[in-house]
Amino acid sequence: MMDMATTIQVSDSLLRELKSKKMHEKESYEEVIWDLLEDTMELSEETKQDIKRSLKEIKQGKTLTLDEVKRRLKIKNV
């Protein structure tokens, strides 16, 4: 199924604001709008469970420092 496209009118001030939100020059306005909407969207049940599991692991001390990760991956400081 192909997505439909539409044109919307926005004020110059909103256009400037959307441009300022771009992470890079080639980012589309659709990507900018989705990024802005993401903050208001509900998390999936899977994501909620992943967060709960991660918080439990943190409380149990199942974490590594950045230096430990670098040592295990044999990454030297740059």
Summary of the structure (lengths in Angstrom):
residues: 78
radius of gyration: 20.4
end to end distance: 46.9
largest distance: 53.3
contacts: 108
relative contact order: 0.06
helix: 54%
strand: 0%
